């Protein structure tokens, strides 16, 4: 609601002649009204822009005054609202008063906003037209995100590139006087009066050229973009620079003749698709002409570019989240830069951009010189699609080549849509897409895509596909039949993320990301990673048949589904362990194991195994228990985990000690096992109760999800106490919890004692007893893993089965800091008594 409290609080109206004023009744419609720009010779000369809205004048102090040059950005500090009758104020504010100095009405007239001003103010971008004596045409006020310690509300005032623009002219110098009195601010300061002096009417002394003619004369030729070649690994060597692989639309920006154009990778003009902010930021660059290469993206909440989020913004007609990341400069001020080395082109681009505000719609894509392998691993941990590696000394060459190499964290490419299966659920649109790629002049069937659609996306997509219905299949081979299958003309292209390729080149576990309107269907082929120079010389090491994990262990039937409902296969499980292995190995290597096997999947027969069996891979090691001579199983490395997966092991359980210290445990575990009907929040509260009690005892504590219904709270130990001491401590601790809250907890195993309560299972702390290993899968629904997490996540309501194998939530969690990296380093000896 409009208010003048700040305005009144800063002024003594017994001393200043400024109007006291009240909030006026808002005009009909509430959009636009009068505007005024007052030249103000205070401590620092500036110009005050005031726009009528809601019965007051919104006000900005423009430090250097407005400019008619679209390349000039002028800082505008948002200040307190002023009363409407301030618009006519001219005079001198006396010394000692707020804003002391002389004021003139430098320009006045009316303003018309593009959209509702309050909404535009909230979004931080106000586009409006001015109809004044000196200022006309379209203008922009763009909000700047505050920097640390910055208390001012900073904006930029930018003239749009239209018929009213006057690049190179200085309206402030040419027309310094008041449009009301004809006086200059200096004359007002000297006490002079108008005395019949008439303000002059200002006209440009340079007539505006026809914009159509100007643009036609200056328009630049489209440059076919340089394309990256896909390889499995990022290239090594100091001659390479590495950039983030963005997940958006590749776009070429052309600046010439006062016009900005945004062209797709095929030369289509998409300037109007992305709103004003990117165009305004590019138009403000100080150059005669330029051709810039980059990608337009939308950032998800994680800060990572997201193609689905970009599609959602375009579909909704929103433009305020688009960001243009620029990474190359092919032309500047009439000079073709393509023959220059990349590192010099990027330096010129960075200098052209200058110091951009943090929230600018155009941003420089930074590059890194660290080893390619390190950069790719870092990108994958952050949840990025991958990286693009570029030779620092290479020229810019259109088309594919080996001077730009892309390496990906996940498999992802475009496919042509050739048909769909309609949904049997009301309001869902479609169930899956049938997709393919071109090969040898034909469209090869590549499988179905059944996830990644929102209800709205599925509905919109079905409408577009129904307009392309065909009588026959467009694929060169027979696609699997389905009830109600609809064939379509192969014209639409979709971006698809998937887990792997099968041996007959069908994609597995595919997820739809969005339509690619910038890529013609006839150009879509299967993307096959090319061998790097090193790989071409070396013999291929034995690897799994599909996926990301490399091992000498061969998986028989890697596509066999261990979790049929969740579509998680043996290969998927191995890929999961490959991802988590750097974190998991300290908890499973050289520890006695017990295994839960489900060779026919978790819905079939399951059995517990503690000893070796015929046919067991030699990567699973054996040893004799010196106490009773029983055989113990353990693994030494990732090959051992791969051998467990080959056996159909769906849960890996560990002893709380290593094979070298069988009699001295190095951890204590409390497994919270709720009875049926106990709410998850009660189980979380129990975990937090245990933490509080352990904190009182000064014992380090960590928490992980069980992958089922409960949580596991662990205490790392310096191996000193024996099993009896550890079990006694755990039992006493569980009994203390039970006694403190007998209605909530029990330390008794029997089902009768557990009714409606949480069993605090301390029995895992006996010699030979085991618990599920951190990062192990569970033989339960959702194919969730037992995930090490932070206490803050538990406090925030994290579910015990929150992390299914291969799920985006899981991958995002694994891209964050390792919550248990220092688990054993924090261990303390268990004190007796």
C-alpha positions, 0 to 999 in steps of 0.5 A: 500500500502506498505510504509517505511516512519516509518522505515526511519523516525526512523533512521539516516543512517549517524550513523547506518549501517542498510540498508536504502532500498526501497520498492521492486517490489513484486514477482509474485503471491504476496503470501509468499517469504523470512522470517527472524528471527533476534535476537536483543539484544536491551534494552530488548532482543527479536526476530524480525520475518519478513515476505516478502509481497508486496515489504517489510518485515512485522515485529513483535517483539517477546518478548520471541522468537518463541517456538516449543511447541504448548502450548506456546503462545508468544507475538508478537508486530506488528512494522513498515515494514522493507526493503527487504535487512534488511533480511541479516543485522547483526551488532550493532546499535550504542547507541542513535539510535533507537533499539540500540544493536546487531543483528544477523540472527537467522534463515532464509528461506521461508514462505508460507501463507494458504490464501492471506496474506493481507486478513489474516492480515485484519482478524487478523489471519495469518496461514503459513508454515516456511521452515527455518534452525531451524523453520519448519511446520505450525505457527499462528499469532493471533491478540489481541483486544486492551485493553483500553489505549493500544497503541501497536498492539499485536499479538500471535505467536503460533506453530501448533501441527504438525510433526515439533512441539517439546513440552518441547524443547527450540530451543532458548537455543539449537541453539543461534547462527546466521545461517549466520555467526555462531556468537552469538549476544553477540559475535557480540556485542563484535565486533567479526567477523566470521573469517571462522567460519561456522554456524552449521546445527541444528537437533532435538536430539529427532526424531518426533514420528509417529503422527498417532501412537501417536494419536491412543495411546492417544485418549480418550473415548467419554463421553456422555454429561450431559443434562439439564431438561426443567422447567418453572421457574429457581430454587431458592436457594443458592445451584444453579449457573446460566449460559447463555443458549447458542444458538449454537452447544454443543461440547466436546473438547478432548486434548490428545497426541498433538491432539485436537478433537471437538466432537458433543453431539453424538460423531461425530468428527467435528474438521474440521468444525470450522477452526484453531482458536479454535483448536490452542487456545485449543492446547496452554493449558498447560496440558497432556490431558483434556476433556472439555464441552462447546458450539460453537457459533457465536455472533450477532451484539447485542452480543448474540449468534445466531444459524442462524448466526452460520448456515450462517457462516458454510454454507459460509465456514467462520470460523473466528467468531466461539467462543467456550464457555467452562463451565465444565471440566471432565478430566485433566492430566489423572484424572477423575474429574466427581465425583468432585463438579461442583464449583471445576470443574469450578475453575479447568477449569478457572485455566487451561484457564488462562488469555485469550485475550479478542478476544480468540476463547476459552472463559470461561462461567461465572456463577452467584449466584443471585436468579434464577428468577432474572437471568432469567428475566435479560436474557430475557431482554437481548434477550437471549434464557434463562439460565441453572441452575446447582447445585454447589455441583453436580457431572457430570452425563451423560444424563438427570437429575435434577442437570442441569435445563434449563428455557427459555425466548421463546419456542424453540426446534428441530423438524423433517421435514416431508414435505414441500410446494414449493413456488409459487414465482420464486427463493424462494425455499419453502413456509413452512415446515411440522414438527413433533416429535416422540411419542409412536414410531410414528411421530406426526404432529406439524404444519407448519413453514413458516418464518425464511428463507432467499432466500439462506436458502430456496433454499439450504434446498429445495435441501436437501429435494428433495433428500429425497422425499417420496411417502407417509406422514411420520406423524401418523395423517393427515397433512393439504393438500396444493397445490404441497405438497411434502413428505420427509423421516423424516431424517432432524432436524430443530431448530424452535422458536415459540410463543406457543402450541395450545390445540391439540399440534400444534405450533403457529407463528413458525420461522425456525432457522436452521438445527441441524446436531448434533441431530439424527431425531429419538431422537426428542420428544416434550419438555415439561416443568416439574413442579419444586418441589414447583409447584408439591406441590402447586395447579396450579393457573388459567392461560391463555390457552397458552403463557407466561402471567399469569392472572385470566382472562380467554380469550375466543378464545385466538387464535382469530386473532385480526390482521389477516394479521399479525397473531396476536391473543388475546393471543399474545396481552396479552403476549405483555402486560405481557412483557411491564407491568413493564414499562407500568403500571405507564401510565395506572393505575388509569387513565380514559380510552377510548377504541378502540374495534375490537371484530372481528379483526381490519378488521371488525367493530371497535368502540370507548367506554368510558363507561361500557357495559353489560358483562364487566369484574369486573376487569375494574373499574368504577367511576362517573365524579364529574363534569358531573356525566358521567361514567369513566372507569379505571384499577388498575392492570394487571388483568384490562389489561387482561380484556381489551384484553378479550373485544377485545380492540385493542387500550388503550387511556388515559386521561392526569391525574389520577382519583385522580387529574381529574382537574390537568393534569400531562402531555402535548402531541403534536401529529404529524399527517402528511398529506398523502404524507408527508415524514417520515423524515419531521415528524422526523424533526418536532419532533426534532423542538419541542424538540429544542423549549422545550429545550429552555423553559427548559421543560423536553421532551420525544418522542414515536412512534405513531404506525402509521404515526407520533410521540408523544412528551410529557412533564411530569408535576407536577400537578399544572396547570388546564386544561385551562392553559395546553390547552392554552400553547399547543395551543400557542406552536402549533401556534408558530410552524405554524407561524415559518414554515407555509409551514410545520406545521399547528395548524388547524384541518381542512383537507383543512389547512392540505394539504401537512403539518403536523398537530401539534395536541394540542387538546389532552390536553383538559379535557376528551380528550385522547391519545393512551397510551405508549406501547398500540397496534394500530388498524393499519397494522403491529400491531405496538405499540406506543413505548417510545424511545430515541431522539437518535433513532429518529435522527437515522431515526426510523420509527413511526411504527417500533415496531410490536407486538412480532417482534424481533425488538420490543423484542430487544428494550424491552431488552434495558434500559427503556427510560421513567423510570423516566418520571414523576420524571422529571416533572416540574410545568407549569409556567403561562405567 
